[in-house]
Amino acid sequence: MNLFAGLEKFGFSGEEKLDITKEEKTTRKRDEAQAAPKKQVEEKDFLLDKKIKCPVCDKIVVAKQVKSGKMRLVAQDDDLRPKYASGIDPVKYDVIACPNCGHAAFLKSFEHLSATQIRLIKEGVASKFTPVEEKPVETYSYDKALERYKLALVTALSRRAKLSEKSYLCLKISWLLRSQIETMPEGTDEEKAKKKAKVDEYNGFYRQAFDGFIKAMSSEMPPYYGIQTSTLEYMLSNMALYFKEYDVATKLVGNLISSAATPARIKDKSRDLKDKILEAKKTAAEGNKQ
C-alpha cells in the first residue's frame, strides 16, 4: 500500500516506502555523527578572578580562585590531602598574594588584620619586597603556587600568626610539593637530582607542619585554624607513622579510639590505622635485630 499517495503533484513518485522507525534511527545516527565533540574539562574552567583590596598597601589584588561547588572530591591521602576529579588541584589557589607589597595569606586571613599586624607586615615584608611584573595566566603552575605559599609563610611569621596557621601553611606547602613530585620525570641523572631536591624540601616542610601542630595542640584551644581535634589527631597519627615515630602515632590513634567525641567514621579509620602502626613497628623491631 502506498501511504504517500496524493503527493505526486509535489514531485514524489509514490514509490517511497514508509518506515518511520528506520528513518528515526538513521536520523539519530546522522545527528550524533554531526554533533560537536564534548569539550574536555580543563583546570581553567574551574577558576575565576577575584578582586580584593590589600589591607597593607590599599592596592586592588586580582587572584585566581576556585569556583564554589565546582570541584568533585574523589579520594584522600592518609593525611587527608584531597584529590579531585580531572586531576585538578585547588590547593594551588588557597593563598592570596599582593604583587605590590608582598602581603600574602589564606583568604580568610588576608583582609582581617589589626593595626599592629599591618605595621609588622610593612616592617617585615613590604619593606624588603621587590615587586615583580607578572603576566596574566590562566592557571597557576606548582612553582608559582609554592612562591605564593612561601610568601604567606613569611607574612605569617612577620605578623606573629598563631602556630596552627603557620603549621597549616607548611602542611599545604608539603601537599603541593607532593603533587609536584608525582608529576616529575626521573629518567636522567639531572631529573633524578631535581626530584630528590624536591623530596628533601617536601620532608622539611612536612616535618615543620608535624612539629608545629603537635605543639599547637598543647598551646592553643581547638579548632586549630579550623581543624577539629579528632581530624587533626588522625592526620598527625598518619604523619607520625610516616616519620616512624611509632609511640607518638600509637598514643594519638589510641586517643581517637577511646574518645567518645571521635566521629564514628574517624574511629573506624583509626582502628585500621592502629593495625598499620603495630605492623610497621613490628617490622622495624625485627629489622633492628638483624
Buried (B, 14 or more C-beta within 10 A) or exposed (E): EEEBEEEEEEEEEEEEEEEEEEEEEEEEEEEEEEEEEEEEEEBEBBBEEBEBEBBBBEEEBEBBBBEEEBBEEEEEEBBBBBEBEEEBBBBBBBBBBBBBBBBBBBBEBBEEBEEEBBEBBBEBBBEEBEEEEEEEEEBBEBEBBBBBBBBBBBBBBBBEBBBBBBBBBBBBBBBBBBBBBEEEEEEEEEEEEBBEEBBEBBBBBBBBBBBBBBEBBEEBEBEBBEBBBBBBBBBBBBBBBBBEBBEBBBEBBBBBBEBEEBBEEBBEBBEEBBEBBBEBBEEEEEEEEE
